[in-house]
Amino acid sequence: MRPVHLPSYSRNLHPGAWWLWSIGLAAAASRTTNPVILALVLVVSGMVVAARRSDAPWGNAYAAFLKLALVIIAVRIVLQAVLSSSAQGVTVLFTLPEVPLPEMFAGLKLGGVVTAEAVLRAFYEGLQLAAILCCVGAANALGSARRLLRYVPGALYEIGVACVIALTFAPQLVTDATRVRAAHRLRGHGTRGLGSLKRLAMPVLEGALERSVDLAAAMDSRGYGRTTDESRVSRRVTGVLVFGGLLGVCVGIYGLLDGTASVWLGMPMLLAGMAVAAVGMHVGGRRSGRTRYRPDPWAVPEWLVSGSGVVAAAAVFVDVHLSPDDFFLASVTEVPPVPLLACAGILVALLPAVVAPPLPAPSTPPGPTGAETERRVEVAA
């Protein structure tokens, strides 16, 4: 009998779905300092990245963002211990030499008593920022920011180009740094300490500048920035609509995130801003003559991935209104509570590890081989 070959559904997921998923997780992390929820966000984002990241250069971005997050937590704790308010708590850990400050800095201290309450509060606040940063790293590792360039609305085309290039900068730096460190190890140089950092900085900076020049030339040759003829009045109307709509979206998001704001500053302002911005983007898109070559499909996997992020954010937002004391801890020395609704919503964000289609197998081994590798290593060294 002839073997039966099952159809393969391997493909690259739409990058917008990954970014919507990560934004939902980041929004959930921004609403709490509860370490249970923040740790769950980190675990969920890490597991999805481990299951669905590719072998592309940007696939290692999550590890770099995670290291940066750990540095942020450490810096936050050190700053809290060295320079903070005089009222820190009652459980003394140790005492640092205190430097007297002028009267204009009343309420602050430099050194002195360091308490467990202050260290824990600093750790929780740093963990919140670390979780948000890791969500951004997950989006960089899973969805190619370059592919997002094809889906930027025409009215925001120039801004979108700048944002996408900026988002790809960090993963490219990680790739360059790894390549240069490998070259240094082959030549017998150490890869740790300040001395290695000096040798690492110049090749990485040179590679970044060279890539910027090549990118600018490639964009110019492909006609980026071309616009159709349009009257001055039409351009002004488009600018006013887009700017006003985005301003309304910002106000609406602020109203949703701030629990003390008026009701009309939340969802009504957000919906109105989105409607006005959509009209402005539709009108402004006419001045940019572009076509898309092989657009990425938006099918059921994309809806499930992006929807899981929305569910995570919605569950946390609802639970915050139901029991705010579980999300903003009054006493950091007590065992933090476990909000079941919020945790269940964040666990739904694990769905992309299963429903996202597997990545297509590369037809050729990734990366240069043979003489090309040797040449690049010599240049990097």
C-alpha positions as CSV (number, residue, x, y, z in Angstrom):
1,M,0.0,0.0,0.0
2,R,1.1,3.5,-0.8
3,P,1.8,5.6,2.3
4,V,-0.9,8.2,3.1
5,H,0.5,11.7,3.5
6,L,-1.5,14.0,5.7
7,P,-1.8,17.6,4.5
8,S,0.6,20.0,6.1
9,Y,-0.7,23.3,7.5
10,S,2.7,24.7,8.5
11,R,3.0,28.4,7.8
12,N,4.0,31.6,9.4
13,L,1.3,33.2,11.6
14,H,0.3,36.7,10.9
15,P,2.6,39.0,12.9
16,G,-0.3,41.2,13.9
17,A,-1.8,38.3,15.8
18,W,1.3,37.8,17.8
19,W,1.5,41.5,18.6
20,L,-2.2,41.6,19.7
21,W,-1.6,38.6,21.9
22,S,1.5,40.2,23.6
23,I,-0.3,43.6,24.0
24,G,-3.1,41.8,25.8
25,L,-0.6,40.1,28.2
26,A,1.2,43.4,28.7
27,A,-2.1,45.2,29.5
28,A,-2.9,42.5,32.1
29,A,0.5,42.9,33.7
30,S,0.1,46.7,33.8
31,R,-2.9,46.5,36.0
32,T,-1.4,44.8,39.0
33,T,1.7,44.4,41.3
34,N,0.6,41.0,42.5
35,P,3.6,38.8,42.0
36,V,1.5,35.7,41.4
37,I,-0.1,37.2,38.3
38,L,3.1,38.8,37.1
39,A,5.0,35.5,37.5
40,L,2.2,33.7,35.6
41,V,2.5,36.2,32.7
42,L,6.2,35.6,32.5
43,V,5.7,31.8,32.5
44,V,2.9,31.9,29.9
45,S,4.9,34.2,27.5
46,G,8.1,32.1,28.0
47,M,6.3,28.8,27.2
48,V,4.6,30.2,24.1
49,V,7.9,31.5,22.8
50,A,9.6,28.2,23.5
51,A,6.9,26.4,21.6
52,R,6.5,28.6,18.6
53,R,9.6,30.7,18.1
54,S,11.5,30.3,14.8
55,D,15.2,29.9,14.0
56,A,15.3,33.4,12.5
57,P,17.6,36.0,14.0
58,W,14.8,37.7,15.8
59,G,13.9,34.4,17.5
60,N,16.5,35.0,20.2
61,A,15.0,38.4,21.2
62,Y,13.1,37.0,24.2
63,A,16.2,35.9,26.0
64,A,17.7,39.3,25.6
65,F,14.6,41.0,26.9
66,L,14.5,38.6,29.8
67,K,18.0,39.5,30.8
68,L,17.2,43.2,30.5
69,A,14.2,42.6,32.7
70,L,16.3,41.0,35.4
71,V,18.7,44.0,35.3
72,I,15.7,46.3,35.7
73,I,14.5,44.4,38.8
74,A,18.0,44.6,40.4
75,V,18.4,48.3,39.6
76,R,14.9,49.0,41.1
77,I,15.8,47.2,44.3
78,V,19.2,48.9,44.6
79,L,17.6,52.4,44.1
80,Q,14.9,51.6,46.6
81,A,17.6,50.6,49.2
82,V,20.0,53.5,48.6
83,L,17.7,56.4,47.6
84,S,14.1,56.3,48.8
85,S,11.6,57.8,51.2
86,S,12.3,57.8,54.9
87,A,9.2,55.7,55.7
88,Q,10.0,52.2,54.5
89,G,8.7,49.7,57.1
90,V,9.5,48.1,60.4
91,T,11.4,44.9,59.5
92,V,15.0,46.0,59.3
93,L,17.3,44.0,57.1
94,F,20.5,46.0,57.4
95,T,21.7,49.6,57.8
96,L,23.8,51.5,55.2
97,P,25.9,54.6,55.9
98,E,23.5,57.6,55.6
99,V,24.4,60.8,53.9
100,P,22.6,63.9,55.1
101,L,20.6,65.7,52.4
102,P,19.5,69.4,52.2
103,E,16.1,70.5,53.5
104,M,14.8,70.8,50.0
105,F,15.0,67.0,49.8
106,A,12.9,66.4,52.9
107,G,11.3,63.0,53.0
108,L,14.1,61.4,51.0
109,K,17.2,59.6,52.3
110,L,20.5,58.5,50.9
111,G,21.5,55.3,52.7
112,G,20.3,54.4,56.2
113,V,18.0,51.7,57.2
114,V,16.8,49.2,54.6
115,T,13.7,47.2,55.4
116,A,12.1,44.1,54.1
117,E,8.9,45.9,53.2
118,A,10.8,48.4,51.0
119,V,12.8,45.7,49.2
120,L,9.6,43.6,48.5
121,R,7.7,46.6,47.2
122,A,10.6,47.5,44.9
123,F,10.8,43.9,43.7
124,Y,7.0,43.8,42.9
125,E,7.2,47.1,41.0
126,G,10.3,46.0,39.1
127,L,8.6,42.6,38.4
128,Q,5.7,44.5,36.8
129,L,7.9,46.4,34.5
130,A,9.9,43.2,33.7
131,A,6.7,41.3,32.8
132,I,5.6,44.1,30.4
133,L,9.1,44.2,28.8
134,C,9.1,40.4,28.4
135,C,5.7,40.6,26.6
136,V,7.3,43.0,24.1
137,G,10.3,40.6,23.8
138,A,7.9,37.7,23.1
139,A,6.2,39.7,20.3
140,N,9.7,40.4,18.8
141,A,10.6,36.8,19.0
142,L,7.4,35.4,17.5
143,G,6.3,37.9,14.9
144,S,8.6,39.5,12.4
145,A,8.4,43.3,12.9
146,R,9.5,43.7,9.3
147,R,6.4,41.9,8.0
148,L,4.3,44.4,10.0
149,L,5.5,47.1,7.6
150,R,3.1,45.7,4.9
151,Y,0.1,46.3,7.1
152,V,0.7,49.8,8.3
153,P,-2.2,52.1,7.2
154,G,-1.4,54.5,4.4
155,A,-2.1,57.6,6.6
156,L,0.6,56.4,9.1
157,Y,3.0,55.0,6.5
158,E,6.0,57.2,7.4
159,I,5.5,56.7,11.1
160,G,5.0,53.0,10.7
161,V,8.2,52.6,8.7
162,A,10.2,54.4,11.5
163,C,8.5,52.3,14.2
164,V,9.1,49.0,12.5
165,I,12.7,49.8,11.9
166,A,13.1,50.8,15.5
167,L,11.5,47.5,16.7
168,T,13.9,45.4,14.6
169,F,16.9,47.2,16.0
170,A,17.1,45.2,19.3
171,P,17.0,41.7,17.7
172,Q,19.6,42.7,15.1
173,L,21.9,44.0,17.8
174,V,21.5,40.6,19.7
175,T,22.4,38.8,16.5
176,D,25.5,41.0,15.8
177,A,26.7,40.7,19.4
178,T,26.4,36.9,19.2
179,R,28.3,36.8,16.0
180,V,31.1,39.1,17.2
181,R,31.5,37.2,20.5
182,A,31.9,33.9,18.5
183,A,34.6,35.5,16.4
184,H,36.4,36.7,19.6
185,R,36.3,33.2,21.1
186,L,37.7,31.7,17.9
187,R,40.6,34.1,18.2
188,G,41.3,33.3,21.8
189,H,40.0,36.5,23.3
190,G,37.9,36.6,26.5
191,T,34.2,37.4,26.2
192,R,33.6,38.7,29.7
193,G,34.5,41.9,31.5
194,L,34.8,45.5,30.4
195,G,37.7,44.7,28.0
196,S,35.5,42.4,25.9
197,L,32.7,45.0,26.0
198,K,35.0,47.6,24.3
199,R,36.0,45.1,21.6
200,L,32.3,44.2,21.1
201,A,30.9,47.7,20.8
202,M,32.7,48.9,17.7
203,P,31.9,45.9,15.4
204,V,28.3,45.9,16.5
205,L,28.0,49.6,15.9
206,E,29.6,49.3,12.6
207,G,27.3,46.5,11.6
208,A,24.2,48.6,12.7
209,L,25.3,51.6,10.6
210,E,26.0,49.4,7.6
211,R,22.6,47.8,7.8
212,S,20.9,51.2,8.1
213,V,22.6,52.4,4.9
214,D,21.6,49.2,3.1
215,L,18.1,49.4,4.4
216,A,17.8,53.0,3.2
217,A,19.1,52.1,-0.2
218,A,16.7,49.2,-0.5
219,M,13.7,51.3,0.6
220,D,14.6,54.0,-1.9
221,S,14.9,51.5,-4.8
222,R,11.5,50.1,-4.0
223,G,9.8,53.5,-4.1
224,Y,9.0,53.9,-0.4
225,G,7.5,57.3,0.4
226,R,5.9,57.9,-2.9
227,T,2.6,59.7,-2.7
228,T,-0.2,60.5,-5.1
229,D,-1.2,64.0,-5.9
230,E,-3.5,65.4,-3.3
231,S,-4.8,68.9,-2.4
232,R,-3.5,70.7,0.7
233,V,-7.0,70.8,2.2
234,S,-7.3,67.0,1.9
235,R,-3.9,66.5,3.6
236,R,-4.9,68.8,6.5
237,V,-8.3,67.1,7.0
238,T,-6.5,63.7,7.1
239,G,-4.0,65.0,9.6
240,V,-6.7,66.4,11.9
241,L,-8.8,63.3,11.7
242,V,-5.9,60.9,12.4
243,F,-4.4,63.1,15.2
244,G,-7.8,63.7,16.8
245,G,-8.7,60.0,16.7
246,L,-5.4,58.8,18.1
247,L,-5.7,61.4,20.9
248,G,-9.1,60.1,21.7
249,V,-7.7,56.5,21.7
250,C,-4.9,57.6,24.1
251,V,-7.4,59.3,26.4
252,G,-9.7,56.2,26.3
253,I,-6.9,53.9,27.2
254,Y,-5.9,56.1,30.1
255,G,-9.5,56.1,31.3
256,L,-9.6,52.3,31.2
257,L,-6.3,51.9,33.0
258,D,-7.0,54.5,35.6
259,G,-9.8,53.2,37.8
260,T,-10.4,56.7,39.3
261,A,-11.2,58.4,36.0
262,S,-14.7,59.4,34.8
263,V,-16.7,56.8,33.0
264,W,-16.9,58.8,29.7
265,L,-13.0,58.9,29.6
266,G,-12.9,55.1,29.3
267,M,-14.7,53.0,26.7
268,P,-16.8,55.7,25.1
269,M,-13.8,57.9,24.4
270,L,-11.8,54.9,23.1
271,L,-14.6,53.9,20.7
272,A,-15.1,57.4,19.4
273,G,-11.3,57.9,18.9
274,M,-11.0,54.6,17.0
275,A,-13.9,55.6,14.8
276,V,-12.4,59.0,14.0
277,A,-9.0,57.6,13.4
278,A,-10.4,54.9,11.1
279,V,-12.0,57.5,8.9
280,G,-8.8,59.5,8.8
281,M,-6.7,56.5,7.9
282,H,-9.1,55.5,5.2
283,V,-9.0,59.0,3.7
284,G,-5.3,59.3,4.1
285,G,-4.6,55.9,2.6
286,R,-5.6,57.1,-0.8
287,R,-2.4,59.2,-1.1
288,S,-0.1,56.2,-0.8
289,G,-0.1,54.0,-3.9
290,R,0.9,50.6,-2.7
291,T,0.1,46.9,-3.4
292,R,0.8,43.9,-1.2
293,Y,2.7,40.9,-2.6
294,R,1.5,37.6,-1.1
295,P,-0.3,39.0,1.9
296,D,-0.4,36.9,5.0
297,P,-3.7,35.2,5.6
298,W,-5.9,36.0,8.6
299,A,-7.7,32.8,9.4
300,V,-8.9,30.9,12.5
301,P,-5.4,30.5,14.1
302,E,-5.0,34.3,14.0
303,W,-8.3,34.9,15.6
304,L,-7.6,32.3,18.4
305,V,-4.1,33.7,19.1
306,S,-5.2,37.4,19.2
307,G,-8.4,36.5,21.1
308,S,-6.5,34.6,23.8
309,G,-4.5,37.8,24.6
310,V,-7.8,39.8,24.7
311,V,-9.3,37.3,27.0
312,A,-6.3,37.6,29.4
313,A,-6.5,41.4,29.5
314,A,-10.3,41.3,29.9
315,A,-10.2,38.8,32.7
316,V,-7.7,40.9,34.7
317,F,-9.6,44.1,34.0
318,V,-12.9,42.6,35.3
319,D,-11.2,41.0,38.3
320,V,-9.6,44.3,39.2
321,H,-13.0,46.0,39.5
322,L,-14.4,43.1,41.5
323,S,-11.6,42.7,44.0
324,P,-9.0,45.5,43.7
325,D,-7.3,44.6,47.0
326,D,-6.0,41.4,45.4
327,F,-4.1,43.3,42.7
328,F,-2.7,46.2,44.6
329,L,-1.3,44.8,47.8
330,A,-1.7,46.9,51.0
331,S,0.9,44.7,52.9
332,V,3.7,43.3,50.9
333,T,4.9,41.0,53.8
334,E,1.7,38.9,53.6
335,V,1.3,35.9,51.3
336,P,-0.2,37.4,48.0
337,P,-3.7,36.2,47.1
338,V,-4.4,34.2,44.0
339,P,-7.2,35.8,41.9
340,L,-8.8,32.9,40.2
341,L,-10.6,34.8,37.4
342,A,-7.4,36.7,36.4
343,C,-5.2,33.6,36.6
344,A,-7.7,31.6,34.4
345,G,-7.7,34.4,31.8
346,I,-3.9,34.5,31.7
347,L,-3.8,30.7,31.3
348,V,-6.0,31.0,28.2
349,A,-3.1,33.0,26.7
350,L,-1.3,29.6,26.6
351,L,-3.5,28.7,23.7
352,P,-1.1,29.9,20.9
353,A,1.4,27.2,21.9
354,V,-1.2,24.7,20.6
355,V,-3.4,26.4,18.0
356,A,-0.7,28.4,16.2
357,P,0.4,26.5,13.1
358,P,3.8,24.9,13.1
359,L,6.5,26.9,11.3
360,P,7.5,25.6,7.8
361,A,10.8,23.7,7.7
362,P,13.5,25.7,6.0
363,S,14.5,24.4,2.6
364,T,18.2,25.2,3.2
365,P,20.1,25.1,6.4
366,P,19.8,28.5,8.2
367,G,22.8,30.8,8.2
368,P,26.0,30.9,6.1
369,T,28.3,28.0,5.9
370,G,31.8,27.2,4.7
371,A,34.0,30.0,3.4
372,E,31.2,32.5,3.9
373,T,31.2,31.8,7.6
374,E,35.0,32.2,7.8
375,R,34.9,35.4,5.9
376,R,32.2,36.9,8.2
377,V,34.0,35.8,11.3
378,E,37.2,37.4,10.2
379,V,35.4,40.7,9.4
380,A,33.6,40.6,12.7
381,A,36.9,40.1,14.6
